[in-house]
Amino acid sequence: MKKKLSFFVILVVFGLFLTACSEGSATEGAEVDDVIDIVWYPNESGEDLKSSRDAIGEVIAEATGKEIDHHLTTDYAIAIETLVNGNADLAFMGAQGYVEASNKNDAVQPLAVPTGPSGTLDDAMYHSWLAVNIDDQEDYKVDGEFSIDTIQDKKFSFVSTSSTSGFKVPSSSILEHFNEKPEYTDLVEEDLMEGGKLFSQVLFGNSHQGSAVNLLTNSADVAAFCDTCVDNYVEIEKGEENTVGAVYRVKDDAAEPFNSVTGSEFTLMSVTPVLNAPFVANVDALGQADFDKLVEKFTSDEVANNEQIFVPEDSEQSALFSKSGDERFAPVEDSWFEPIRELSK
């Protein structure tokens, strides 16, 4: 009887050990194959960015010797879950998307981040905007200055709840401001996701481009979106780029979805710096060997000087990344994203 009991205990302990080893890695043991699947957010899934996606795919194929399959999406959540579940090996996603994905599966790891003009992570940032239509700008000013107070009871457009610059950063700023007011001390992030609390109506564009178009078609009064995701479609009309009060105009030859609002103008009422978006990998699905190859390849001088990836700033070509200085990809640790995690605490 004692021998049977001892054997039973051993089985239980062994089972618990296996369970503990598998926790936090939903794709552990995933089969590494000869195809590398890359999933793209809606913002980067447009036809105008195909050349950028293909150039990056060529670099990955060269580094690994494997076939590349691009997966385009219309929803942030789909892209995130595809990577988390191991149905994609790589993704280019915002810091918030990475945080969500890595929380669900610790096999999701950052591969590289595009730097700023210095060539380092010190200025590796883009900008989250709150924008209003140019003809309505006076409605959002108090004593001649733009004021967040004025967005109360307006129709507001975010990008997606998984968007860093299109939701997480602006919602954090909005809450920080309104929580100081007696009537809004209990306002929480969930209250910004629907009308009736702070806003009269809340829309989600499902991409930065979509949120901007919500504004320009008057579906929304105020919209959150970022500079880099609309850079290919707009041009500075007045003021200095990425400053409050700057006016942007949709280019006459803008591609979809801006082709229906060409010539429209908007102005910035708020500008907030945001950590650059990383390329990330599901290491279980990709394989550690290919992960290491890609870190080395992405961060090489060869890729930094590849004008199909870092397109010269004065180029007419639509691209994911441009070069005004020493921009390149840099390796990055998970801890670099801690400021984004702090926004959810």
N, C-alpha and C positions, 0 to 999 in steps of 0.2 A: 504493500500500500504506500509506504514511504517512497519507494522508487518511482511509482506511478505519479505521485504528487510532485516529486522533484522534477520529473520530466515535464509535467504540465506547467510548472512554474517557469521552467526554462523556455518553453514555447511562448508563454505569455510575455516574458521579458524580451525575447527575440522579436516578437511581433511589435511590441512597443518601440523597440529600437528602430525597426524598419519604418514605422509610422513617423517617428521623430525625425528621421533622416529625410523623409519625403516632404515634410511640412515646409511651406514657403517656396516651393519650387514645383509649380504645377506641371512643368514640361520636362522634369528630370527623367532622363532615359529616352527623350525624344530622338527619333532617328535623324541623323545627319545625312542629307542626300546630296546629289550633284546639282541641285537647283537652289539658288538663293532668291528667296521671295522678299521683295521690298514693298511695304505698305506705305502709302502717302496720304496725308491729311487732305481734306477738301481744298484747302488753300493752295496746295502744290499740285493738284490733280488736273488743272486746266490745260487745254491744248497748247496755250502760249508758252508753257513751261516744259513741254515735251523734250526740247533739246537739252535742257538742264538735267532732267531726269535721265535721259539717255547717256549723257556725258558721265554722270556719276555711276550709272550702271556699268559703263565700259571700264571705269577704274576698278570697280569691285570685281568684274570678270577677270581683268588682267591680274589682279592680286591673288585671286583664288583659283583661277582656271575653271570656274563653274559658269553654268548658264544663269542668266538673270531674268526674273519674272517680276514685272511691275504690277502692283495692285492699286488701282485708283479708287477713292472712296468719296462719299457725299456726307459722311457723318464721323465726327471725332470718336465717338464711343466704339464704332465698328473697327476703326483703325487700331485703337488701344487694345481692344479685346482680341483682335487678330494676332497681335504681337504677344500678348500675355499667354494666349492658348497655344502658342507655338505654330500657328498657321502662317506666320511670317517670321523671317529671320531678322530683318532690319526695318527700321522706321526712322523718319525725320519728324520729330514732334516737339512741341513746346515743353518748357520745363515742367509745367503743371501736368501735362500728359505723361511725361516720364515719371514724375513722382507717383501718380496714380497707378501706372503700370508696374513700377518696381515694388509698390506696396502690395500688389496682388501676386507678384511672382518675383522672387529675388534673383532669378536668372536673367531678368531684364537689367542690363548694365549700359552706362553711357560709353560710347565709342570715341566720339570727338565732337568738338564745338567750333563753329567759325569764330575767329577772333575779331577784334576791332582793328582799326587802321594801324595800331601800334604793333600788330602781330602777336599780341599777348591776350590773356584773358582779362587784363585790367580794364579794357574798354570794350569787352565783348557784350554789347548790349544793343537793343533796338528800343522802340518807343510805343507805349500804349497811349492811344488818343481817345479823348471824348470830343466829338465833333458835332457841329450844328450847321444847318444850311445858312449860307451867307446872308440871305434876305431876312432871316429870323434872329440874327446875332444879338440885336439890342434887347431881345426878350430874356437873354441869359446873362445880363450885366446888372450890377448894382454899383451905383456911383461911377459908371464908366468902365468898370472892371468886371471880367467874367467871374461869376460866383456859382459854386456848386449848389447853393441854396435854391437856385432857380430851376433845377431839374425835378423838383418835387411835383407830383401829379402830371408829369409829362409821359408821352409814349417813348419807351426806351428800348433800344436794340443792343443785345449782347451778341457774341459769336456762338459760344457753346459753353456749358458749365465746365468743360474740360480744357478750355482755352486759358492760357496764362494771361496774355495781354488783352484778350477779348472778354474775360470774365473775372478771373481770380484777382488780378491786380486792381482793375477799376472798382470791383465790388468791395475790396478791402478798403480802398480810399474813401469810397462813398460811405461805408459803415463807420469808419473812423470819424468822419465829419458829422454825420447825422446822429450818432450815438451820444454826442455831447449835448443834444437838444432834449429837453425834458420829455417831449412827446414821442421821441424815438429812441429812448434808452434801451428798450427791449428789442429793437430791430436787429434781425440776424440775416445771415447770407441767404437762407431759404426764402425770406420775405422779398428779396430782390428778383426772384425767379418768376414771379407772377404779379399781375396788377392787383391793386387794392390796398397795398400797404404804403409804399413810398411812391410807386409809379402808377399811372392810370392804366397802363398796358405794358406788357413786356413781350418782346419778340426775340427770336434767336435766328441769326442769319445762317448758321451752320458752317459758315466760313467768314473770314474777315471781309472778303469781297461782298458776300451776301449781306453782312451787317451794314457795310457802307451803302450798298444799293437800297437797303431799307430806309436809310436816311434820305438819300437823294430822290427817292420816289415818294417821299412824304408819308411813308408807312410808319416811320418813327420820327420823333422830334429831335432826339439825341441818340447818338450811336457810339459804341465802343468798337474800335478796330485798331490795327497796328500799321506803322509806316511801311515796313518792308513788304507786307502782303498786298499793298495797293500801289507800291512804287511804280510798277510797270504800267499803270493805268492813269496816273495823275501827274501833274507838274505844278511846281510852286508858282503861284500867281502874284503873291504879295507877301513881304516879310521874310523872315529867316526860317529855314526848314526846322521842324520839330520845336517850335516855340509857340507859346500861347498867342493867339491872334493871327498866326500865319494863315494865309488863304491859299487853298489848292483848287485847281481846275481839272476836270476830267478831260483827257486828251481827245482830240477830234477823231482819232483812229483807234480809240480804246477797244480792246477785245471784249468778248462776253465775260461777265454779265454787265459791263459798263457801256456796252455799245448802244443801249437805249437811253443813257443819261449823259451823252457826250456834251461837253461845254458847261455842265453843272458845276457850281462852286460851293465849297464848304470851308468853314474856319474852325480852328482848334480852340476849345475852351479849357482843355487840360492836357498836359503831356507828362508822362511818367516813364523813366528808364526801366527796362526789363532785361533780365538775363537772356542771352542768346539761346536759341533752340538747339538741342543736340541731335546728332545721329545716335541711335541706340540699337542695341542688339539683344535678342533672346539667345543667350550663350548656349543654353541646352539645345536649341534648335539649330543654331548656326555651327556650333562646335568651337571649342577654345582655340584650336589651331587657326581656323579662319578668322576668328575674332582678333587674334594677335597679328595676323597678316594685314588685316584691314586697318588696325590702329597705326601700324607702321606706314602703310601706303597712304592713308588719308593725311597723315601729318608730315608727309615728305615734301621737299622743295618742288619735286616734279608736279605734284597736285597743286601746290600753292601757285605755281607759274602756269597752270593749265587755264588758258583764256576761255575754254568752253565751260569751265566751272566757275572761276572767278573772272567774270566778264569785265573788261575795262569800263570804268565809270562813264566814259563818254560814248559807249557803244549804244547802238539802236536796238540791240538784241535783248529780248526779255529773258531774264535769268533769275535763279534763286539767290545768287551771290554776285556781288560786284567788288571791284578793287579800286579804292581811292588811295591806299597806302600800302601797308604790308600785310593785308588780310591773308589768312591761311586757316587750316584746321589745326586745333591743338588738342592734345589728350586732356581728359578731365576726370576728376574723381567724383564719386557720388556726393561727397560733402559739399561740393561747390553749389549744389542745389538747395542747401539748407535754408536760405532766405525764402524760397518758395514754400517749403514745408512749414515754415513759421507762420505763413499767412493763414494756414488752416487750423492753427492752434488757438 
